[in-house]
Every structure is written in C-alpha cells, then in structure tokens.
Amino acid sequence: MEENTNSRFPIPKKRFIFKLKINIWTILLGVFLVVFFLPLILSFGELQSQDKQIDISRALSDIKEEKVEKVEIQNEKVILTYKDDSKKEAIKEGNDSFSDLLDKAGVRPTDVNYTVIDQSLSKTIGDILSVVLPLGLMAVFFFFILRAQSRGAQDIFSFGRSRARLFAKGKQSVTFADVAGVEEAKKELEEIVDFLKNPAKYRKIGARTPKGALLFGPAGVGKTLLARAVAGEAGVPFFSMAGSEFMEMLVGVGASRVRDLFAQAKVSAPSIIFIDEIDAIGRQRGRGIMGGHDEREQTLNQILVEMDGFTPNDNVMVIAATNRGDLLDPALLRPGRFDRRVVLDMPDKEGREAILKIHARGKKFAKDIDWDRVADRTVGFSGADLENMLNEAAILAAREDKNMIEMKDIEEAATKVKMGPAKKRLQSEEDKKITAYHEAGHALVTHVLPKMDPVHRISIVARGMSLGHTLIPPAADRTHETKSRLLEQITAMMGGRAAEEVVFNEMTSGAANDISQATRLARAMVIEFGMSGLGPVNLGPEMGLGDFGQLEWYEQSNISPAMQEKVDNEVKRIVDECYKNAEILVRKNQNILDNIVEKLLVKETLDRDEFEKIVGKKGSEK
C-alpha cells in the first residue's frame, strides 16, 4: 500500500529511542548475574577442556618422543603445545616437581622448553573474592531492603495526616468575576467571604459567623467553580479536599485525617475548608451494608463533632459541594453545621448569555454570531455543557482550517454535546426514506399545533442510538406545564408513527422510544397531575421528600384492581386520541410532508429557516 503523501496530517516517522535507567538496583542485579553465571561459564570451559586432557604419563611420553614444541606449568596443570599447534593438558599427581617427573621419565629438563607460571597470588585473590563478594552483595541487598521497610513504616504513620491542598492568598486565579449564571448563590458566598474578611462588623451587632455552607445542584452548574472563586476572593488560607480522600483501607484513618485537617485550619484561622463531593463520606448512617459503625460512618461522626462539638470552631468556615443531597445524613444538614444551603439550578437565558460571554474569551468568532439565539437554543444546558459546546465549536472550525468560529459550528457543537457525534451509517434507500418521513411527521405536527415551540432542526443523520432527530428546544424557561401543552406534546410524539402509517400503510420499530415517552407522560397526567376524567386524585405511590429530594417515607399505591383498570383505560384513551389527532394533521398536510421529505433526502439536515421556507412561519404566538 502506498503512503498517502497528500494527507492533510502527515504521518511522522517513527523513532525508536531506548533509554536505560541505571540505579543501585540495576547495578546489584548485574553483579548478582555475573556472580551466578561466572562459575557456570568457567565450568563450561572446563568441560570443553576435558576433551583435550591426557594422562601425565602420556604427556611425558610425548615430550620424550619430541612431539611437543612448548610446555607451560601452571601450579598442578601442565599445558602442552604440540608441533602441529594443537594443545593438550595434563594434571600432575603427587608432590613431585615437573623436573623430577622428567628425570623419572628419562628426559633431561634442559632438553625441554618449559616455563613455570606462578598463579598462587591470583588463586588466593580469587578464593577470597569468591567468598567475600557474595557476602558483601548480600549485605548491601539487605541494607536497602531494611531501609525500604523503614520508609514504609514511616508512611504507615503518615496515613492519618490530612492530604488537603492549601491555597494561600494569590494562589488561586479564579474570582467571582469568572462565575456567571448563579447570581443568587454567588451573593451568598460573597457574604461568607465578607464574614471572614470583616468579622468585627458582624460581631459588633451580635451576629455569629456561619459554620458552613452546602452547595447543592446538578452536575456542571458550577459548584466547584464557585468554591475556587471563594479561594481567590477570601484572602485567607483555603484547604481543599475531596470526600473520597478521607477514606483508606486502614480503620480510623478517615477520622484521623478529619482531625488533622481541622487542626491545620484552626492554626491558620480565619480559614476555609472545602470538601468536594461530600456525599462520599456524608451519607445517611445506618444504611450501609457493613452495619452501623463502618469506616465511613466514623469519618462522618468526626466531621459532625469538629463542625459543632464542645470545642469552639468560630473562625473556620466549611464549604461542601454535592449533587446528591438526598443521600446526606440529617445531622450534617441541621443548622449549626451547614447553616447556609445554597441551591444551584440550571442557568436561565440571561445566565446562559453571561456564561457564553465568559467562555468566549480567547476564541475568535465571526461577527454575525447571534448570541441571543444561541442562548435560546441551549435551554437545559449547564455551564459545563456551554463551555464544552464552545470548545467543540472551536475544534470543529480548526479542523476545517477556518479562521473564525461560525454559527453553524456552534449549532453542530450544541447538537454533538447533547446527542453525540454524527454517524455515517449505511442505510438502504428505503430505510432512509422511512426515517425521513418519520422525522418530518414529528416536525410537521409540532409546527401545526398552536402551543408547541418552533422546530429548530430536523435531521436524518444518525447520532447516538437514533437514526434521526427533530429538535424542539423550549422557547422560554418554563416552570409549569398546562394540560393542553402536555396533550400537544404527546400528539407531536405520535407524529412520526402517524406519518409512517399514512404514507407506507405500515408500522416500524423506530417509534418505540416515542411510544414509551408518550405513555409515561400520559400516565403521569392521570396518576400524578390529576389531568383526566378520574379527577384530581393521586393514584400513584405516596412518598415524602426532604429539602434535597431525599426519600423520607414511601407507601405503595393501595388502589383497587377496578381503579387500576380505570387508570389503564384512561392512559390508553389519552394516547389514542393524541394519535388520531396526529394522523388527521398528517393526512391534511401530506403535500407539505412530501415537500419536507424531498428536501430532507437531499440535504439530510434542515435548520429552522430552511424548514419554515417549506411550511411557513409558526402561526400562533405562545
């Protein structure tokens, strides 16, 4: 296969770099290997030399017959070099010297060319090293083992120490100016910062500094960001630690770390302690699998004592964050511990615009970006979603070698954040046409119904688990839902199935999720909202929820089988009527439906402007 040299992203050449990290353990290992294998190598050499060994009597006979050119004497070993350059060895026997052996063999020593090599010193040194070197290496090895064990023992004693990170004044760059969309929560924390900066102002009038503040809200709304802003604004030592960092495999370590953390904070008072994801250690006691006194509960008990026990703790403020307030222990939530409960919600339109301005810093946008429309498009987005959306838009623009981020980049990024990236799935023309009619049915019915919001986007590009989508963001941040709007929502959900049956006289499995959502919403109207012929009666299970959504009591529904049958019939009636209305609207506007599908099969995605060119502007005002 030829390399693609025209690729926009050239493949770099591979370079193989080998790095050898040399330390004491590498050296010890090398020495041990030498000491272990050297005798084996020497013994292997001796085995090979055994083929060349001869008896001393034969060696003397060869010398007498003048077959030997040269003789070397090395202690007890006699090395013979023959005239044909071959070598053989012989071992002397007894205490006779080599000259005495020659006399006995009838050979004059002067007639033989031999040299004596004295190896007594080298043999002595070798014998000493063979004993001393292994012992020395073992001593060094055990020295390092014992030192490592002593370090481990010191680490064990340090388990109980707090691992909180200290942010001194000026060490945190985030301030309240970098936080938007949570103005009420920001004001609460600004007041806490003022408590710590000017305590005399509040003590003069008799006010007590709050012991703690709990930040509660869904993921991504800015709880940790607010805490970082407090660290940047407070001007006092700020200790930050995650709830999971208190826990360890050793029993009692969590409580010890809590004591050490508060001890450090008291020494540095006035100070702030921030515990992120406090639900890891603050869960309601008595509900654990291990019983009523496991390690987590010991840690929680210690936090309760430190925050409001016998020891005064006036100058240490505790800020905690969680998105599972329903799991927290009631003793942790009572006044005197967490006096301030700061609830953070998803940002409204004004908050989204402010967040977009903050995260747009440092990015290059086209001049025609309609930020008001972007804020309308992103209903239900958290601050983290908005930051991720703008980052994805910048990545998309850079991928296409653009100099500016355009509106369509933001639109694609917003869809990607919520629904996942586009997938090019292989579909037959028939499947593609069915998908187009299904999504066009949703869009058409939504457009015709007077109380539904305008269609923002319709697409037959697969994303996630869906083959297409019709995007209908709320035109406003609503708190209440009316019965007529809920019925229209169910009708719009049935628009895809109605279009399939009207056009193809067939049903597909693509409407499964629509049917599930419609049924769930219709059942809620009957048993929870009292929006049916059965009247304003709660026909579902009874439950009591605390301030943070925690389940305080639960009672299974006690309705009779006859009433349950009425509930089921009422749910079916609502869904059937909505489906009939959707079918009527599709048949009445089938020509428009065909025009939407024709355009959709060509472009695959239609935005609001392109869609309204086909169907016209939304008629009724909300």
N, C-alpha and C positions, 0 to 999 in steps of 0.2 A: 504494500500500500504506500503510495507516495505521500510525502508530508505536504500539508496544505500551507504553502508559503504566503497565501493571500489572506490568511486568517487575521481578523482584527486583533486578536490576542495571541501573539506568537508564543510558541511553547519554548520555555527556556531550556538550555542544555543542562543535562544532569551532571552534577559534580559530586563525586564521591570523596568525602573527606573523612579520614579516620583519625580520631583523637584518642590518645592513650592517657588516661588519668592515673598518674602514679602517686601512691600514698604508701604509708607504712605497711598496710595490709597487703598491697601488691608485692612489696619487697619481701615480706615474710613468706608469702605464698611461693614466690620464686625460689627463695633459699630452701624451703622445705622440699620443693620439687627436685632441686639439684641434689640435696642430701639423700632423698629417697631413690632417685633414679641412677645416681652415680655408681653405687655398688652393683646395680643391675647391669649397667653398661660395662663396668670392669669385669664382672663375672662372665658377661657375654664374650668379651675379648679373650678371657682365659679359656672359655670353651672352644673358641676358634683356634687358639694356640695349642690346644691339646692334640690336634691333628698333626702338629709339627714336632711334638715331643718324642724323644727317643731315650733309651736307657743310657746311663753313664758309661756302661761297658762298650756299647756300640759307638758312642761318641769318641771314646779313647781309641777304639779300633780304627775309626775313620781318620783320626788325627795321625795315627801311626802309619796308615796307608797313604798319607799326604793328599787326602781328598779335601781337606779343609784349608781355606785361604786365611781366615782370621778367627780368633776366639776372644769373646768378652766374658769377664767374670763379674757377675752382679750378686754379691752375697752367696746364696746357695744355688743360684741359677747360672748355667753355662750356655752361652749363645754362640752357635757355630755358624759361620758364613762360608758356604762351600764355594768351590771354584766356578760352579755354574750359577752363582749369585743366589742360590736358594739358602734359606735359613732354617735351622732347627734348634730346639732347646733340649737341655738335659738338666736334671737335678742331682746335685752331689749328695752322697749318702755318707753318714758318719762324720767324724771330726777332722778327717784328713784334708789338707790343703790341696789345691789343684796341682801344685808341683809334685806333691807326694804321690798323687794318683798317676801322674805321668811317669814317675820313676818306677812304680809298680807295673805299669804297662810297658816298660822298656823303652820309653821315649825320653830323650833329654829335653828338659824345659827350654834350653837355649835354642832348640830346633823349631820351637813352636812360636808363632806370632800371636801372643795373647796379652790382653790388658785387663787390669783389675779396676773396676769402678766401685768406689766406696759409697754406698747408699744408706749407711747406718743413720746419719743425721736426718735425711729426708724421711726415712721409715719411722724414726722416732717422732718427728713432727706430724706425720700422717696419723700415727697411732693416737697422738694426743688430740689432734683435731677431730678424729672420728669419735672421740668420747666427749670432748668439751663442746664442740659445735652444736650437736643435738640438744645437750643440756642447756646451753645458752639460749638457743632458739625457743625451747620450751619455756624458759624463764621469762623471756620477752613476751611471748604469746600470753601467758597467764597474767602478766602485768597489765597488758591492755584489756584483757577480759575483766579483771578486777576493777580497773578504772571505769570501764563502761558500766559495770554494775553499780558503782558508787554514784555515777551520774544518774542512772535510773532511779536509785533510791532518793536522790535529791528531787527528781521530777515527781515522784510519788508525793512527797511532802508539799510540793507546789500545786497539787491538784486543787486544793481548797482556795487558792488565790483567785481574785477576780480577774477576768480577761477583758474587762471593759476598755474601750478605746477612749482616750481623753482628748477632747478638742478644746484647747485653750483659746483665749481671745485672739481673733485674727487668723485662726487656723481653718475656718470654715468660710468659704466664699459665698455660699447661698444666703440670701436675705429675703425679707418679706416682699421685696420688690420683684423677686423671681417667682412668686406664688400668685396664682390668679384662679378665679372660678370658685373659690371657697371663702368669700369675704367674711361671712359670719364666724367661721372657725378661725380665720386669721385674726379677727378682732379679739376673740377670746384669748388666743395665745399672745397677742401683743400686750394684753393686760397682765398676763402672767410674767412676761419679761419685765414689765414696769414694776411689778411686785418685787422682783429680785434686784432691780437697779435702785429703786427708791423705797425701801421697806419702811423708813421713818414716816413717810407720808401717810401710810395706811395704819401704822401702829398708833400714830397720834390720835386718830379718831376711833381707835379700838378695834380695827379690823384685823383678822387673823389671815396670814398668808395661806392660800390653798395648799393642801398636802399633795395633791396630784391632779392630773388631767388625763382623761382617757379619750384617745382619738379613735372613733369608730366609723366605719364606712366600707363600701365595696372596694374591691381591688382596683388600684390605678387612679384613685381620686386625689392622691397627694398627701397621705398621712405621713409617710417618711420624709417627704419633701418639706412639709411644714415643720417637722422636728429638726431637720437640718437648718431651716431658716431660723428657728429659735436659737440653735447653736451659734449661728452667725450674728444674731442680734443681741443676745443676752449679755455678753461681756463678762460672763462668769464661767468657771470650769464646767464642761459638758461631758458627761460619761455616757457612752453609747454601748449597748449590749443587746444581743438578740436573745429571745426567750430560750431557744434551744441550746445556747451556750452555757446555761447554768447546769444542764444535765450531763452526767458522766456515768460510767459503768460502776464506779465505786459509790457505796451508800454513804449519804451525808455530804457529798461534795457540793451538791446544789445549794444546800442551806449554808454551807461554809462560804461559798462564793458570794451569796447574798450578803452575809455579814461583812465580808471583806469589802464589797462594793460600797455599802452604806458607810463603812468606817472611812474609806477613802473620801467619799463625798462629804462627810461631816468635817473631816480635817480641812477640806478645801472650801467649806461653806462661806458664803452662799453658793450653791451649785445646783446643777440639774442632772438627773439620771433619766436616760431614755431607754426604755425596754421595748424593742420591736417584736411584733408577733407574740404578745404576752399570753395568748391562748395556749402556747406550748407548755406553760407551767401553771397557768391560772384557771385551769378547767375545774368545774364543779367537783368538789370532793365527794367520795363515797360512791362514785360511778365507775371507778377503774376496775379492770379485770383482776388486779392483784390484791384487791381488798381496800381497806380504809387507811393504810399507812405506808404507801409505797414512796419511792424516792421523789416523785413529782409532788406529792402532797406535802412532804417535809419541806421542800423548797417553797411552796406556796405559803405554808404556815410561817416560815421565816420572813417572807415578804410582808405578810399581814402584820407581824409583830414590829418589823422595822418601820413600816409606814405609820402605824398608830398603836404603839405599845406604851410601856411605862417610861421608856427613855424618850426625852423630848427630841423632836426632829423638826424644828421650826424653819431652819434655813436650807433644807434640802427639798427640792421640788422633783416629783416623779412624773414623767410623761410616758404613757404607754400607748401602743397602737395595735389594733387588731381589726380583722374583717369578720371575725366570728365572735361577736359579743354575746351571742346566745349560749356559748359554752362556758362563759366565765362564772366563777363562784360568786354567790350573792355577797359574801363577806368582803370581797375585793371591791365591789361596786358601791358599797354604802358610803354616805358622807363621812368625812374624816380620813378617808383613804383616797379615793378618787372623787374629789369634790366637784370637779368640772367634767362633764360628759359632753364632748364636742363631736357632734354627728356631722359627717361629711357626706353629701349626696352627689349624684352626677351633676355636672355643671349645666346651667340653663344656657339659653342662646347668648346672653351678654357675657356669661362666664367663658363660653367656648370661644367667643371672639377675642377675649383678653388672653386666653391660653394660646390661641393661634398666633397672636402677636409676639408673645414671649418666645415660642419655639420657632418662629420665622426668622429670628435674629441669626445673622451669619449665613443665610441662604439667599440665593438670587432667584427672585420671582418675576414673572412677566408683569407688565403694568396693567394688563386687563384682568387680573385676578379679582373676582368678586368675593371678598371675604364674607360679606353678609350671606351670600348664597352658600358658601362653604359651611358657615355656622348652621344654616337651616338644614343642610344635607347631613350633618353629623349629629342629629338628635340621638341621644343614648350613648354617645362616645364619652369615655372618661378622659382625664388629662393625659394618661399614659397612651390611650388609643390615638389621641390627636398628635402627640409627639411622634409616635410610631408612623402615623399616616404621612406627616410631612417628611420624615426621614425616608420612607419608601418612595415618596414622590421625587425626592432629590436623587435617589438611587436610580429610579426609572429614567429620569431626564439625563443623568450622566451616562447611562447605558446606551442611550440613543445619540450621544455626542451633542446634546443641546447645551446652550449657554445659559438658558433660563428655564425655570420650572413653570410649566404652563398649566392651565386649568384642567386640561384632560389628564395630565399626570396626577393631579390631586384627586380627581374623580376615580381614576383607576386604583390609586393607592387606598382610598377610602373603601372601595369595594373589596380590595385584597385583604385589608385588615379585618374586616368583618366576615368575609366569606371564603377567604383563601385565594391562592393564585389561580389564574385561568389554566384550564387543562384542555389540550387538543386531543379529545377522544375520537377514535374512528367510529363514525356512525353512518348507517346507510341513509340514503335519501329519504326513505320512508320514516325512519326514526327521527331524522332532523325535522321533517315536516310536522310530525306529531308533536314534537317538543315546541315548535314554533306556534302551532295553533293553541297548545295548552297555555303557554305564557301570554299569547295575545288575548286569550279568553280572560285571564286574570286582569290584564291591563284594560281591556275594553269595559268589562263590568265595573271595575274600580272607577274608570273615568265617567261612566254614565251615572253611577249612584251619587246623589247630591251631597251627602255628608262625608264621603270618603276624601282623603287627601289626594293631591295630584300625583300621577305616576311620574317618578323621577327617572327611572331607567328600566328598560326591558331588554333582556339578552338571552340568547340560546347558547352562550359559551359556558361549558361545564366548569363549575367551581365546587370544590369540596365533594360532597356526595350527590349534588344536584346536577342535572343536565342543563338547567337554565334557571333564570330567576327574574322576578318582577319586583323592582324596588319601589316601596311606597313609604318614604320617611314621613313622620308626622310634621304637619305644617306649623305646629306650635307645641310647646311643652305642656301637655295636659295632665291634670290631676284626677279628674273624674271622667268616667265613660257613661254615656247615655244608652238606654235600651235600643233606640233607633240606630245609633252608630254601631253597637255590637252586632245587631242583626245585619247591617250592611257589610260588616267585616266578614261574617260567615258567608254571606252571599258572594263576596269577592273571592273568598277561598274556594267556593264551588264553581267559579267561572272557568277554571281550567278543565275540570271534568265535563262541564256542560258543553264547552266548545268541542271536546273530543266526540261526544255523543251526537251533537248536531251535525258535524262535518263528516265524521267517519262512520257514524252509526255503530260505534264500538267504544269499549272502555279499556283503559290501560292501567298498569300498576303505578304510573307516575303520579297519580293523585293521592297516594297513600298518606303522605305527610299532611296534605291539605285536609283530608278527611279526619285525621287524628286531631289536628288543631281545632277544626270546626266542632267536632264532638266534645272536646274538652271545654271549649268556650260555651257551648250550649248547655252543658251540664252545670257549669259554674253559674250561668244565668238562672237555672232552675233551683239548685240546692243552696246556693250562697247568696246571690243577689236578689232573689225573690222576684224575678222578672218573667213570670209565667202565669198561666191560669191557676196554678196551685196557690198563689198568693204569697205575701211576704213572710214566709216561714223558712227557717233554716232547717233543711232536711239532710244536712251532712253531719259529720262528726263534730262534737263540741270540743274546743280546746282553749286554753288560756295562755296568752303570750306575755312575756315580760317587756321591759323597756327596750331591750335589744333584740327582741324576737325570740328569746329563749322560751322553750315549751315548759310551762309550769304545771299544767294538768291537761289530760286528754281523756275524752269519753267517746267511745264508739257510737255511731249512729244507731238509735233504737227505733227507727221507723218500721212499720209493719210491712209484710210482703205485699199487701194490697197497695200501700202508699208507694213502695218501691216500684211497683208496676206502673203506677201513675207517673212517677218521675221518669222512668224509661220511655214511656209513651210521649211525655211532654218534650223530652230531648229529641226524640225522633221527629216529632211534629215540627219543631223549630228548624232542624236541619233540612227536612223535606221541603218545607215552604221556601227556605232560602235557596235550595237547589232549583226549585221550579222557577223562582224569580230570575235566577241567573240564566236558566235555559231560555226564558222568554226574552231577556235582554240580548242574548247572543243571536237568537233567530231574527229578532227585529233589526239588528245591526250587522247581519252577516256580510254584507258588502264591505263595510268598513273593516270587519275582521279579516277578510281576504286581502284587503289592501295592506293591513299591518303585517300580515304573514309574508306577503310578496316582498315588502321592503326588508323585513327581518331576515329572510333567507339570503338576501344579497349582502347586507351589512353586518348581520349577526347581532349587533348591539345598536339600540336606538336610545338616545337621551331624550329628555323632556321636550326640547324644542322640536326635534325631528318627529317625535311621537305626536305632538299637538298639531303639526302641519298636516297630518293624516286625519286626525279625529276632531280637530278644532280645540279651542281653548276650553278649559274647565268652566262649565256653565254657572253653577250655583256657588255663592260665597259661603264660606264656613262661618 
